Amino acid sequence: MLDELDWELEKRGHIFVRYADDCQIYVSSQRAGERIKQSITHFIEHTLRLKVNESKSEVDRPWNRKFLGFTFSPRRGNKLKVSEAALEKLKYTVRGLCRRTRGKSQIKLLRS
């Protein structure tokens, strides 16, 4: 269904990434972001006849947003990095698997 959105964004020459119904569009300024958000929202709601969730739609710097557990690092030349929330979730999961009070050796834990 959202293939038409991809085609529209490509036709307009935008840099974007989409997974299922989540989409991020990258532009050079806040003003351009606001303008494109308005025009793409209009396209989605009037052409595709879908509802855009305004509470989840936002214009912001790439390193302030996360997408599929990843974000950009402004300090490292805008390289892709794992988001802080995803990293904390991984640490929590590993701690739960490796608690010392479980009474199992690490070999037994790894085999299970």
Secondary structure, DSSP 8 states (H G I E B T S, - for coil): -THHHHHHHHHHT-EEEEETTEEEEE-SSHHHHHHHHHHHHHIIIIIS-----TTT-----GGG--BTTEEEEGGGTSEEEE-HHHHHHHHHHHHHHS-GGG---HHHHHH-
